[in-house]
Amino acid sequence: MSVIDTVTNTVVATVPVNDLPFGVAIGVVPRPAPALTLIKLTAGWTFTQGGQGTYTLAVTNTGNLPTDGSTVTLTDILPTGLTPVSFSGTGWTCTLTPLSCTRSDILAPGAGYPPLTLTVRIAPNAPKQVTNTATVTGGGATATATVDRKQQPKPPHHHLPGHGKPDHGHLPGPR
């Protein structure tokens, strides 16, 4: 039996087999590497048109090697109807324009960076359902997370806090 390097298409070894084996199983051993996983969750269920909502973003290394120390960048593309209010996390450097956060410390296998919190303003005319996608790159790996979020309907005027006086930004509680 010949062992062939498929990159160079050359025989790199010959193994005597006589009458056996009847079959050969070939497996590919995965190359050790970091693998960043991004999880994006919404905090609570009160994403209401005209209000605010909060996302929590968590980056973990599910690979079998640490990240390589190159800059890790998390970017978020907000859908129409959502505007960033704040974006932060311990050890992260974040900006609202463009909506992104970076860091360069090494992340061990099985570990996670401190979570990020993204607060958004929801336009009164925002679509009833939005899809928000975030991506993390760098450190030797890439990951993407998508969150579909159905907006809660805007409450009728008589259910707004402070009816008959100025609204001080209070949103209805969880339903």
Solvent accessible surface area in square Angstrom, and as a share of the most:
residue,aa,sasa,rsa
1,M,94,0.42
2,S,60,0.38
3,V,65,0.37
4,I,89,0.45
5,D,51,0.26
6,T,123,0.72
7,V,138,0.79
8,T,84,0.49
9,N,123,0.63
10,T,70,0.41
11,V,90,0.52
12,V,93,0.54
13,A,46,0.35
14,T,99,0.57
15,V,62,0.36
16,P,119,0.75
17,V,48,0.28
18,N,147,0.75
19,D,127,0.66
20,L,106,0.53
21,P,71,0.45
22,F,193,0.80
23,G,54,0.52
24,V,85,0.49
25,A,104,0.81
26,I,154,0.78
27,G,65,0.62
28,V,140,0.80
29,V,133,0.77
30,P,103,0.65
31,R,200,0.73
32,P,71,0.45
33,A,31,0.24
34,P,20,0.13
35,A,41,0.31
36,L,7,0.03
37,T,48,0.28
38,L,10,0.05
39,I,84,0.43
40,K,12,0.05
41,L,107,0.53
42,T,27,0.16
43,A,55,0.43
44,G,44,0.43
45,W,175,0.61
46,T,32,0.19
47,F,1,0.00
48,T,5,0.03
49,Q,17,0.08
50,G,41,0.40
51,G,5,0.04
52,Q,77,0.34
53,G,6,0.06
54,T,36,0.21
55,Y,0,0.00
56,T,46,0.27
57,L,0,0.00
58,A,32,0.25
59,V,1,0.01
60,T,43,0.25
61,N,0,0.00
62,T,89,0.52
63,G,16,0.16
64,N,91,0.47
65,L,78,0.39
66,P,60,0.38
67,T,3,0.02
68,D,95,0.49
69,G,28,0.27
70,S,54,0.35
71,T,69,0.40
72,V,0,0.00
73,T,37,0.22
74,L,0,0.00
75,T,51,0.29
76,D,3,0.02
77,I,131,0.66
78,L,32,0.16
79,P,28,0.17
80,T,119,0.69
81,G,17,0.17
82,L,12,0.06
83,T,68,0.39
84,P,34,0.22
85,V,51,0.29
86,S,50,0.33
87,F,14,0.06
88,S,65,0.42
89,G,19,0.18
90,T,106,0.61
91,G,55,0.53
92,W,22,0.08
93,T,95,0.55
94,C,35,0.21
95,T,64,0.37
96,L,76,0.38
97,T,126,0.73
98,P,101,0.63
99,L,17,0.08
100,S,15,0.10
101,C,0,0.00
102,T,44,0.26
103,R,28,0.10
104,S,60,0.39
105,D,68,0.35
106,I,110,0.56
107,L,9,0.04
108,A,51,0.40
109,P,60,0.38
110,G,72,0.69
111,A,37,0.29
112,G,41,0.39
113,Y,13,0.05
114,P,48,0.30
115,P,80,0.50
116,L,0,0.00
117,T,59,0.34
118,L,0,0.00
119,T,23,0.13
120,V,0,0.00
121,R,122,0.45
122,I,0,0.00
123,A,29,0.22
124,P,87,0.55
125,N,133,0.68
126,A,3,0.02
127,P,62,0.39
128,K,123,0.52
129,Q,87,0.39
130,V,6,0.03
131,T,70,0.40
132,N,0,0.00
133,T,48,0.28
134,A,1,0.01
135,T,38,0.22
136,V,0,0.00
137,T,56,0.32
138,G,23,0.22
139,G,0,0.00
140,G,50,0.48
141,A,17,0.13
142,T,90,0.52
143,A,17,0.13
144,T,82,0.48
145,A,11,0.09
146,T,78,0.46
147,V,20,0.12
148,D,88,0.46
149,R,9,0.03
150,K,132,0.56
151,Q,10,0.04
152,Q,48,0.21
153,P,72,0.46
154,K,105,0.45
155,P,17,0.11
156,P,70,0.44
157,H,124,0.55
158,H,117,0.52
159,H,112,0.50
160,L,47,0.23
161,P,44,0.28
162,G,27,0.26
163,H,109,0.49
164,G,79,0.76
165,K,137,0.58
166,P,99,0.62
167,D,74,0.38
168,H,142,0.63
169,G,63,0.61
170,H,116,0.52
171,L,75,0.37
172,P,36,0.23
173,G,46,0.45
174,P,121,0.76
175,R,168,0.61
